[in-house]
Amino acid sequence: MFSPFRVSWTLRAAIRRPDDPIHLDALLAWAVVDEAREAGHPDPISEQESLPLARHDSPEGWCWQASQLDFTLTAPAYSMFLTRPTRVHEYAAGRLSGAYVSGMDKITLGTGRHKAFLFNHRMQQASTAVAYGVGDVERVRELLVRVTSIGKLQRFNAGAITQVSVVEDPTAHQRWQRRIMPSMTAGYAQVVACVRPPYWKRGQRQVAYAPMDIPKRILEHSDDL
């Protein structure tokens, strides 16, 4: 039986500010694929649409009844710089030993396969995150135990979760709509985006509609709290 619910996360580390909204159904899709992989499923990716959520259907397409995550931000954003250096001495030693074979006798640091990179990641401290949905509360709770962090740079502990709770909430019947929608919705702006997982798949993008505050607060990376 499907019920309206609220998910609340307590975070213990700064998040890498998302380039696009993070949706609850994206986290659940990752969790069901991870569960299938762990169980030895021959094609775990095929399970990504087996979500314990109600569907919202429209003439322009469908989406899951699951909102984006909203964060409680507690400090201004800041930059974290990461590098990918060109390991010249390692390449040279590899060539001399025969372990590394390349048709190049000269390494160009500014371009090509050996280019060095400097990455600027926008980080921000957040204490909590919340999302809303309509679905099987017990199954959602079971799946979200697998999600131990939110957003990118998990290898650096970004977005690490200390606690998650899933409780029934009648207001979620409306609040799940705070998300990318496939059809025109009052107060939303037209965008080009994915409307369901996998959200990273560019070929799945379509004309869609987003809450008006999304471009200012997330896509433009405003530092306002």
TAUR-V624569 format. One record per backbone hydrogen bond with DSSP energy under -1.0 kcal/mol. NH is the residue of the N-H (numbers start at 1). CO is the residue of the C=O. E is the energy in kcal/mol with one decimal. If there is no record, write none. Layout:
[[NH | CO | E] [NH | CO | E]]
//
This chain:
[[3 | 135 | -3.0] [5 | 133 | -2.9] [6 | 167 | -3.1] [7 | 131 | -3.1] [8 | 165 | -2.5] [9 | 129 | -2.9] [10 | 163 | -2.8] [11 | 127 | -2.6] [12 | 160 | -2.4] [15 | 124 | -2.9] [17 | 122 | -2.5] [24 | 67 | -2.7] [27 | 23 | -1.3] [28 | 24 | -2.1] [29 | 25 | -2.3] [30 | 26 | -2.1] [31 | 27 | -2.0] [32 | 28 | -2.4] [33 | 29 | -1.9] [34 | 30 | -2.4] [35 | 31 | -2.4] [36 | 32 | -2.3] [37 | 33 | -2.6] [38 | 34 | -2.3] [39 | 35 | -1.7] [40 | 37 | -1.3] [41 | 36 | -2.7] [46 | 43 | -1.5] [47 | 44 | -1.8] [48 | 45 | -1.9] [50 | 47 | -2.2] [51 | 49 | -1.2] [53 | 51 | -1.6] [54 | 134 | -2.8] [56 | 63 | -3.2] [58 | 61 | -1.4] [61 | 58 | -1.5] [63 | 56 | -2.1] [65 | 54 | -2.9] [66 | 64 | -2.1] [67 | 132 | -3.4] [68 | 178 | -2.8] [69 | 22 | -3.1] [70 | 130 | -2.4] [72 | 128 | -2.6] [74 | 125 | -2.2] [78 | 123 | -2.4] [80 | 121 | -2.7] [82 | 119 | -2.4] [84 | 117 | -2.4] [88 | 86 | -1.9] [91 | 87 | -2.2] [92 | 88 | -2.6] [93 | 89 | -2.4] [94 | 90 | -2.2] [95 | 91 | -2.3] [96 | 92 | -2.1] [97 | 93 | -2.0] [98 | 94 | -1.1] [100 | 94 | -2.0] [115 | 112 | -1.6] [116 | 109 | -2.1] [117 | 84 | -1.8] [119 | 82 | -3.8] [121 | 80 | -2.7] [123 | 78 | -3.3] [124 | 15 | -2.1] [127 | 72 | -2.3] [129 | 9 | -1.7] [130 | 70 | -2.0] [131 | 7 | -2.1] [133 | 5 | -2.1] [134 | 65 | -2.0] [135 | 3 | -2.4] [136 | 52 | -2.0] [140 | 136 | -2.5] [141 | 137 | -2.5] [142 | 138 | -2.1] [143 | 139 | -2.3] [144 | 140 | -2.4] [146 | 143 | -1.8] [150 | 159 | -1.6] [156 | 153 | -1.6] [157 | 154 | -2.2] [158 | 153 | -1.8] [159 | 14 | -2.4] [160 | 157 | -1.4] [161 | 148 | -2.6] [162 | 10 | -3.0] [163 | 10 | -1.3] [165 | 8 | -2.4] [167 | 6 | -2.3] [169 | 4 | -1.7] [172 | 169 | -2.0] [173 | 170 | -1.4] [174 | 171 | -1.6] [175 | 171 | -2.3] [176 | 172 | -1.6] [177 | 174 | -1.6] [178 | 175 | -1.8] [179 | 177 | -2.2] [181 | 209 | -3.4] [188 | 185 | -2.0] [189 | 210 | -3.2] [191 | 208 | -2.7] [193 | 206 | -2.4] [201 | 198 | -1.3] [204 | 201 | -1.8] [205 | 202 | -1.9] [206 | 193 | -2.0] [208 | 191 | -2.9] [209 | 181 | -2.4] [210 | 189 | -2.7] [212 | 187 | -1.3] [214 | 211 | -2.0] [217 | 213 | -2.6] [218 | 214 | -2.6] [219 | 214 | -1.8] [220 | 215 | -1.6] [221 | 218 | -1.1]]
//
